[in-house]
């Protein structure tokens, strides 16, 4: 399980994209984020990859 946390200056819809090391999009989530700290949990099965990933 991996948790991705991020801060939002105000409540808004946010798009969280996860990429593998080659730059390929692994998954995208549209989130109704709140003002302040937000967290999204991903499982290995949801990502479908192992190893290092990046978020944007």
PyMOL commands that set and color helices and strands:
alter all, ss='L'
color gray80, all
select helices_A, chain A and resi 44-47
alter helices_A, ss='H'
color red, helices_A
select strands_A, chain A and resi 2-8+12-20+25-33+36-42+53-55
alter strands_A, ss='S'
color yellow, strands_A
deselect
rebuild
show_as cartoon
